[in-house]
Amino acid sequence: MRDKGDDRGDLKGIQAVAMMLGITPRTLRFYEDKGLIEPCRIGTTRVYRRREIARMQLILRGKRLGFSLTDIAEFLDLYDADPQHLEQMRALAERVRMRIDELEQQRDALDQTLADLAKLEGEALARVHAHEPARVAG
């Protein structure tokens, strides 16, 4: 009978994990250096358990959503510390709301910039057309 924490049957090498996650082995080593994942070692070979792969999936999702490494590390620490994940969910909801607010502000600024550029383009083209010689239809 396998021990609950024994995932030896589920160990994967760095190349397999990188390919599965669509990243490079260097990316895995980067997150290991940052202390966010801790692969096992068999000799000098890194091997990844389901837990590390799941953590990498969370890390990659967090990065894709624009969270900092500090935020991601905090989420992962809360996940480990709280078996019911209530604190993690509270912290996550708070950070997600902050991220939504930040992105909405960026969208507003981007919309304003696009409107300003469109106006400027229209003014520039109007000046060009006002000074172009009239074309004769042929």
Backbone bond lengths (Angstrom), bond angles and torsions (degrees), N, CA, C in turn:
res aa  C-N    CA-C-N  psi(-1)  N-CA   C-N-CA  omega(-1)  CA-C   N-CA-C  phi
1 M - - - 1.449 - - 1.520 109.18 -
2 R 1.320 116.33 132.57 1.461 120.48 -178.94 1.509 110.89 -80.64
3 D 1.325 114.73 142.50 1.452 121.42 172.78 1.517 107.98 -68.28
4 K 1.345 116.74 143.80 1.464 121.52 -178.57 1.523 112.26 -54.22
5 G 1.320 118.56 -37.83 1.455 122.04 -178.45 1.518 113.54 -87.13
6 D 1.318 117.90 1.75 1.459 121.31 -176.49 1.525 109.88 -91.85
7 D 1.322 116.93 105.49 1.468 120.37 179.73 1.520 111.20 -107.04
8 R 1.299 119.28 25.23 1.461 119.08 -174.14 1.519 112.63 -56.25
9 G 1.324 117.44 -29.97 1.458 119.83 178.28 1.518 112.10 -71.00
10 D 1.328 116.43 -15.16 1.460 121.02 -176.23 1.522 112.89 -109.58
11 L 1.308 118.29 16.85 1.455 121.00 -179.13 1.524 110.72 -73.64
12 K 1.333 114.87 138.48 1.463 120.33 178.47 1.520 108.26 -131.56
13 G 1.321 115.70 147.69 1.459 120.93 178.06 1.518 111.45 -79.08
14 I 1.313 114.72 168.20 1.463 121.00 -175.75 1.527 112.14 -60.72
15 Q 1.328 117.77 -40.46 1.474 120.61 179.75 1.528 110.71 -63.80
16 A 1.336 116.51 -44.47 1.469 120.67 -178.91 1.524 110.95 -63.83
17 V 1.323 117.05 -42.29 1.464 120.86 -179.53 1.528 109.88 -67.85
18 A 1.310 116.76 -44.15 1.464 120.19 179.20 1.526 110.28 -59.05
19 M 1.311 116.78 -45.54 1.457 121.01 -179.88 1.535 110.27 -64.29
20 M 1.316 117.08 -43.75 1.456 121.65 -179.19 1.532 111.03 -60.51
21 L 1.331 116.97 -38.48 1.466 121.63 -176.71 1.529 112.92 -91.00
22 G 1.319 117.17 -7.34 1.458 120.43 -179.97 1.521 112.92 72.31
23 I 1.326 115.76 34.68 1.467 121.62 179.67 1.518 108.60 -130.45
24 T 1.318 116.10 -179.51 1.462 119.73 178.93 1.533 109.81 -99.39
25 P 1.325 116.61 158.53 1.466 119.41 173.53 1.534 111.11 -57.38
26 R 1.326 116.12 -33.74 1.468 119.74 178.74 1.531 110.99 -60.43
27 T 1.333 117.14 -37.57 1.468 121.19 177.44 1.526 110.12 -62.83
28 L 1.316 116.81 -42.94 1.466 120.12 177.78 1.526 110.56 -61.41
29 R 1.317 116.59 -43.38 1.473 119.97 179.37 1.531 110.64 -64.70
30 F 1.335 117.10 -36.69 1.462 121.20 177.87 1.536 110.43 -58.76
31 Y 1.333 116.88 -49.40 1.469 119.60 -178.86 1.520 111.76 -69.90
32 E 1.313 116.87 -27.78 1.461 119.89 172.76 1.534 109.61 -66.79
33 D 1.326 117.24 -45.35 1.470 121.30 178.22 1.518 111.77 -60.01
34 K 1.339 117.14 -32.99 1.463 121.98 179.54 1.526 111.56 -79.66
35 G 1.350 117.26 -5.71 1.462 121.04 178.26 1.517 114.49 80.84
36 L 1.324 117.24 14.20 1.460 119.63 -178.47 1.529 112.83 -86.48
37 I 1.315 116.66 -23.92 1.459 121.14 173.99 1.527 107.79 -132.93
38 E 1.319 115.04 155.45 1.467 120.59 -179.79 1.521 109.55 -136.84
39 P 1.328 117.10 83.11 1.461 118.01 178.45 1.526 110.30 -65.53
40 C 1.324 114.34 153.03 1.463 119.47 173.98 1.522 107.59 -75.56
41 R 1.288 115.54 166.45 1.463 120.04 175.64 1.520 108.57 -127.17
42 I 1.301 113.03 136.72 1.459 120.49 169.99 1.515 103.34 -118.63
43 G 1.316 115.14 100.70 1.459 119.99 -170.45 1.519 107.22 68.68
44 T 1.321 116.43 -122.50 1.465 120.09 178.32 1.536 111.67 -102.15
45 T 1.322 116.36 3.47 1.454 121.17 -177.06 1.523 110.89 -89.56
46 R 1.336 115.91 128.75 1.463 120.92 175.31 1.525 108.14 -78.63
47 V 1.315 114.92 135.25 1.467 120.67 173.57 1.526 108.01 -131.11
48 Y 1.313 114.67 142.80 1.457 121.84 -173.05 1.522 110.60 -114.54
49 R 1.317 114.25 131.33 1.462 121.12 176.00 1.522 108.59 -91.68
50 R 1.336 115.80 172.00 1.463 120.63 177.62 1.519 111.19 -55.20
51 R 1.330 117.34 -38.45 1.466 121.33 -178.18 1.533 110.91 -60.61
52 E 1.321 116.54 -44.60 1.469 119.80 -179.27 1.527 111.53 -69.28
53 I 1.312 116.29 -36.43 1.462 119.93 177.89 1.532 109.32 -65.92
54 A 1.330 117.45 -42.84 1.471 121.08 177.99 1.526 110.23 -63.20
55 R 1.330 117.13 -40.85 1.467 119.93 177.46 1.529 110.28 -62.81
56 M 1.319 117.49 -40.94 1.465 120.17 178.49 1.523 110.69 -64.13
57 Q 1.318 117.51 -38.18 1.461 119.97 177.59 1.532 110.30 -62.05
58 L 1.344 116.40 -41.55 1.464 120.65 177.17 1.529 111.28 -65.25
59 I 1.315 116.21 -42.08 1.469 120.95 179.21 1.528 110.14 -61.06
60 L 1.318 116.69 -48.30 1.461 120.91 -178.24 1.528 111.59 -64.56
61 R 1.317 116.18 -38.06 1.468 119.46 177.22 1.527 109.76 -65.49
62 G 1.333 116.17 -44.44 1.467 120.29 178.54 1.515 111.90 -59.57
63 K 1.338 117.47 -43.47 1.464 121.00 178.72 1.530 110.38 -64.63
64 R 1.326 116.59 -42.05 1.466 120.55 179.96 1.533 110.75 -61.88
65 L 1.341 117.02 -32.91 1.462 121.32 -179.94 1.522 112.30 -85.59
66 G 1.347 116.52 -2.19 1.456 120.03 173.71 1.515 115.22 93.17
67 F 1.326 118.14 14.34 1.455 120.24 178.03 1.524 110.51 -79.75
68 S 1.317 115.62 149.81 1.461 120.74 178.94 1.528 109.44 -77.41
69 L 1.331 115.68 164.10 1.466 119.55 175.73 1.523 110.83 -62.06
70 T 1.322 117.13 -33.80 1.465 120.92 177.88 1.522 110.33 -63.07
71 D 1.336 116.46 -46.30 1.468 120.39 177.61 1.525 110.51 -60.07
72 I 1.307 116.30 -46.31 1.464 120.94 -177.76 1.525 110.27 -62.75
73 A 1.325 116.93 -43.68 1.470 120.59 178.67 1.518 110.26 -60.24
74 E 1.324 117.00 -40.68 1.468 120.60 179.28 1.528 110.62 -63.77
75 F 1.336 117.02 -44.14 1.466 120.13 177.99 1.521 110.90 -59.36
76 L 1.325 115.88 -44.86 1.464 119.98 -179.15 1.521 111.46 -65.06
77 D 1.342 117.28 -39.90 1.468 120.68 177.51 1.520 111.12 -63.46
78 L 1.327 116.70 -42.57 1.463 120.15 178.41 1.519 110.77 -64.43
79 Y 1.318 116.51 -38.23 1.458 121.55 179.06 1.525 110.06 -59.96
80 D 1.330 116.34 -43.24 1.463 120.78 -179.87 1.530 111.85 -70.67
81 A 1.343 117.29 -35.98 1.465 121.57 -173.97 1.519 113.30 -80.63
82 D 1.308 118.74 -25.66 1.462 122.41 -173.25 1.526 109.93 -119.41
83 P 1.335 117.12 101.12 1.464 119.77 -175.58 1.537 113.89 -59.77
84 Q 1.343 116.93 -27.69 1.472 119.13 178.97 1.531 111.87 -90.24
85 H 1.320 115.59 -7.75 1.469 122.66 175.31 1.524 113.94 65.18
86 L 1.326 118.08 20.76 1.463 120.53 -179.39 1.522 111.35 -69.29
87 E 1.323 117.30 -45.14 1.463 120.02 179.12 1.522 110.51 -63.98
88 Q 1.317 115.34 -39.93 1.464 118.94 178.10 1.521 110.49 -61.44
89 M 1.325 116.52 -42.64 1.462 119.58 -178.79 1.529 111.15 -67.17
90 R 1.349 117.14 -38.14 1.465 119.66 176.90 1.528 110.47 -63.07
91 A 1.328 115.58 -48.67 1.465 120.16 -179.70 1.522 110.57 -63.31
92 L 1.310 116.08 -41.16 1.463 120.40 179.42 1.526 110.46 -62.30
93 A 1.336 117.17 -46.85 1.464 120.86 -179.62 1.528 110.53 -59.78
94 E 1.326 116.38 -41.60 1.470 120.47 179.45 1.528 111.04 -64.23
95 R 1.333 116.71 -46.62 1.464 120.49 -179.32 1.523 111.43 -68.10
96 V 1.318 116.72 -36.04 1.465 119.87 178.39 1.527 109.19 -64.55
97 R 1.324 116.97 -43.20 1.469 119.85 178.01 1.527 110.14 -60.38
98 M 1.334 117.03 -43.53 1.462 120.71 178.51 1.531 110.49 -61.27
99 R 1.320 116.77 -41.20 1.465 121.35 -179.38 1.531 110.20 -66.76
100 I 1.340 116.89 -41.44 1.462 120.62 177.51 1.529 109.74 -60.48
101 D 1.333 116.76 -46.54 1.469 120.72 179.08 1.529 110.95 -59.72
102 E 1.323 115.90 -43.50 1.468 120.96 179.35 1.525 111.19 -61.82
103 L 1.323 116.74 -45.25 1.466 120.59 -179.32 1.525 111.33 -67.55
104 E 1.329 117.17 -36.59 1.467 119.80 177.39 1.531 110.56 -64.72
105 Q 1.333 117.21 -39.16 1.467 120.43 176.01 1.529 110.58 -63.67
106 Q 1.323 116.26 -42.01 1.466 120.06 178.03 1.525 110.70 -63.84
107 R 1.349 116.17 -40.18 1.462 120.11 178.93 1.529 110.23 -63.42
108 D 1.340 117.22 -43.33 1.466 120.68 178.00 1.524 110.69 -60.13
109 A 1.333 116.12 -44.56 1.468 120.14 179.21 1.528 110.34 -64.42
110 L 1.313 116.84 -40.59 1.465 121.12 178.70 1.530 110.84 -65.19
111 D 1.344 117.11 -43.29 1.468 120.38 177.56 1.529 110.72 -59.71
112 Q 1.327 117.10 -41.74 1.462 121.19 179.35 1.523 110.44 -65.19
113 T 1.323 116.32 -43.65 1.464 120.47 178.65 1.529 110.79 -61.74
114 L 1.322 117.23 -44.15 1.468 120.89 179.02 1.530 110.90 -62.68
115 A 1.318 117.09 -41.27 1.465 120.45 178.48 1.532 110.29 -63.84
116 D 1.336 116.66 -43.81 1.465 120.82 178.28 1.526 111.29 -61.61
117 L 1.322 116.60 -43.12 1.462 120.44 179.87 1.524 111.55 -65.96
118 A 1.331 116.90 -40.61 1.465 120.25 179.06 1.533 110.18 -63.60
119 K 1.328 116.53 -40.84 1.465 120.55 177.91 1.535 110.26 -63.12
120 L 1.324 115.91 -46.34 1.465 121.20 179.53 1.526 110.98 -61.30
121 E 1.329 116.19 -42.17 1.465 120.37 177.79 1.526 110.17 -61.02
122 G 1.329 116.61 -45.14 1.468 120.71 179.30 1.515 112.26 -60.93
123 E 1.332 116.47 -42.97 1.466 120.68 178.25 1.526 110.80 -63.69
124 A 1.310 116.85 -43.52 1.476 120.89 -179.75 1.523 110.71 -63.56
125 L 1.310 117.27 -44.96 1.469 120.65 -179.64 1.523 111.12 -67.32
126 A 1.325 116.96 -35.82 1.470 119.70 177.86 1.525 110.10 -62.71
127 R 1.325 117.37 -41.58 1.481 120.57 178.04 1.525 111.00 -64.82
128 V 1.326 116.08 -43.15 1.464 120.37 179.71 1.528 109.03 -60.50
129 H 1.327 116.98 -49.04 1.465 121.00 -177.39 1.534 111.50 -65.94
130 A 1.323 117.89 -32.31 1.467 121.23 179.80 1.526 111.14 -68.17
131 H 1.314 117.40 -26.89 1.460 120.60 -176.79 1.535 113.66 -105.08
132 E 1.327 116.73 0.42 1.466 119.02 177.71 1.520 108.86 -81.57
133 P 1.324 116.07 144.06 1.470 117.43 175.90 1.539 109.32 -66.21
134 A 1.295 115.73 145.29 1.468 119.92 179.81 1.519 108.89 -63.79
135 R 1.309 116.92 135.43 1.458 120.65 179.89 1.544 108.92 -88.92
136 V 1.265 112.90 139.26 1.464 118.20 -179.83 1.519 108.38 -93.72
137 A 1.310 114.86 126.98 1.473 119.11 179.07 1.520 108.58 -72.81
138 G 1.319 115.64 136.82 1.450 116.49 -173.31 1.408 112.30 -123.87
